[in-house]
Amino acid sequence: AHGRVLAAASKRIATIVDATNNLPLECVIRRVFQSSQGDECMLLCPVDTPVQILKSTNFNGWSAVNDDEVEAIIPSAAYALAKIHMHLVVSGFCYTARGGFCYSEEDILEFHDGEDIEGLPSEGVEITCFHLDKNGALQIADDDLLEDLAVIGAIDEETEFNALVEEEAALLESLLGKDD
């Protein structure tokens, strides 16, 4: 998939445009770094929460809704999100949900999609890397770039940072005596 950077503001927000449908996706610039080959890279996270519409397969669990079925499901998905004070946005690259929500460890779903890493199930979180090519076009990082040590290091640093933030919040909650 290819796209292009529409704007990268000093506020650490970048708007990328999906070349397949010309729809924007606003992202927070989490890290700017260079790959081992000297490519300028950015680790971007969508401002709004990416959502994937799943359907029940009864006793077999859940599966992704194919593109042909999505259009018919969108009004129901938008209504379900509106009931919890969120807004479904048709963004570039994915659907997103705008609005705040909280979740606990029990709310995280695990998926066994055949693409497990070291036997671990996938969770409802996806990290996507982007880089600019020589034409200034933004494209999702190729698999070989995702194996680059500098890219892996930046993703690991971001993961560790987020874990520290969560630990600090949990410690603060325990010190203040907040219970669920």
C-alpha positions in Angstrom: 0.0 0.0 0.0 1.3 3.4 -0.9 0.3 6.9 0.4 1.8 10.3 0.7 2.4 12.7 3.6 0.0 15.5 3.3 1.3 17.5 6.3 3.8 16.9 9.1 3.2 19.7 11.7 5.5 20.7 14.4 2.8 19.5 16.8 4.0 15.9 16.0 0.9 15.2 13.9 1.2 13.9 10.3 -1.7 13.4 7.9 -1.2 10.6 5.5 -3.4 10.0 2.4 -4.3 6.5 1.2 -3.4 6.4 -2.5 -6.1 3.8 -3.2 -9.0 6.0 -2.0 -7.6 9.5 -1.3 -8.8 9.4 2.3 -6.7 10.9 5.1 -5.5 9.3 8.3 -4.2 11.6 11.0 -1.3 10.1 13.0 0.8 11.1 16.0 4.5 11.0 15.1 5.8 8.7 17.9 9.4 8.5 16.7 11.6 9.8 13.9 14.7 7.8 13.2 17.0 6.4 10.5 17.1 2.8 9.4 20.5 1.0 9.2 20.6 1.9 5.5 20.1 5.6 6.4 16.4 5.8 5.3 14.4 8.5 7.2 11.7 6.6 9.1 8.8 7.6 11.3 6.8 5.5 13.7 3.2 6.7 13.4 0.1 5.8 15.4 -3.3 6.9 14.3 -4.9 9.6 16.4 -8.2 7.8 16.3 -8.5 4.2 17.4 -8.3 1.8 14.4 -11.2 -0.7 14.3 -11.7 -3.9 12.6 -15.2 -5.2 12.0 -15.4 -8.9 12.9 -18.3 -11.3 12.6 -19.1 -14.3 14.7 -18.5 -17.7 13.2 -20.6 -19.3 16.0 -18.6 -22.0 17.7 -15.4 -21.2 15.8 -15.0 -17.7 17.2 -14.6 -14.5 15.1 -13.5 -13.8 11.6 -12.8 -10.6 9.6 -15.7 -9.2 7.5 -14.8 -9.3 3.8 -14.9 -6.1 1.7 -18.1 -7.1 0.0 -19.9 -7.3 3.3 -18.5 -4.2 5.0 -20.8 -1.7 3.2 -23.9 -3.3 4.5 -22.5 -3.5 8.0 -21.2 0.1 8.3 -24.6 1.7 9.5 -24.9 -0.9 12.3 -21.3 -0.5 13.3 -21.7 3.3 13.4 -24.8 3.0 15.5 -23.1 0.5 17.9 -20.2 3.0 18.4 -22.5 5.9 18.8 -24.2 4.2 21.7 -20.9 4.3 23.5 -20.3 7.9 22.5 -17.8 7.1 19.7 -17.9 8.1 16.0 -17.0 5.7 13.2 -14.7 7.4 10.7 -13.9 6.0 7.2 -10.2 6.9 7.2 -7.4 6.1 4.8 -5.9 2.6 5.3 -8.6 1.6 7.9 -11.8 2.4 9.7 -11.2 4.4 13.0 -13.3 5.3 16.0 -13.2 8.8 17.3 -13.8 9.3 21.0 -12.5 8.1 24.3 -13.0 4.8 25.9 -11.4 2.7 28.6 -10.7 -1.0 28.6 -9.2 -3.5 31.1 -7.0 -6.5 30.5 -10.1 -8.7 30.4 -11.3 -6.7 27.3 -8.2 -7.6 25.2 -9.1 -10.3 22.6 -6.6 -12.8 21.4 -6.8 -14.1 17.8 -5.2 -17.2 16.4 -5.0 -16.2 12.8 -2.1 -18.5 11.7 0.3 -15.6 11.7 1.4 -16.1 15.3 4.9 -15.1 16.4 6.6 -17.8 18.4 3.2 -19.4 19.1 1.8 -16.3 20.7 -1.7 -15.3 19.6 -2.3 -11.9 18.0 -4.1 -9.2 20.0 -6.3 -6.4 19.0 -3.3 -4.1 18.5 -1.3 -3.5 15.3 1.9 -1.5 14.9 2.5 -0.2 11.4 5.7 1.4 10.2 5.9 3.9 7.3 8.8 5.4 5.4 9.2 8.0 2.6 10.6 6.8 -0.7 12.7 8.9 -3.1 9.6 10.4 -4.7 8.2 11.7 -1.4 5.5 9.1 -1.5 4.6 7.4 1.8 4.4 3.6 1.8 3.9 1.0 4.3 7.3 -0.5 5.2 8.4 -3.5 3.3 8.9 -6.7 5.2 12.7 -6.4 4.9 12.6 -2.9 6.5 10.5 -4.3 9.3 13.4 -6.7 10.0 15.9 -3.8 10.0 17.7 -3.5 13.4 17.1 0.3 13.7 13.4 -0.2 13.0 13.1 -3.0 15.4 14.9 -0.9 18.0 12.6 2.1 17.5 9.5 -0.2 17.9 11.0 -1.9 21.0 11.8 1.5 22.5 8.2 2.7 21.9 6.9 -0.6 23.4 9.1 -0.2 26.5 8.1 3.4 26.9 4.4 2.5 26.8 4.9 -0.3 29.3 6.7 2.2 31.7 3.8 4.6 31.4 1.3 1.8 32.2 3.4 0.7 35.2 3.6 4.3 36.5 -0.2 4.7 36.2 -0.7 1.3 38.0 1.7 2.3 40.8 0.0 5.7 41.2 -3.4 4.0 41.4 -2.1 1.5 44.0 -0.6 4.4 46.1 -3.8 6.4 45.9 -5.8 3.3 46.8 -8.0 3.3 43.8 -9.9 0.0 43.2 -11.8 -1.2 40.2 
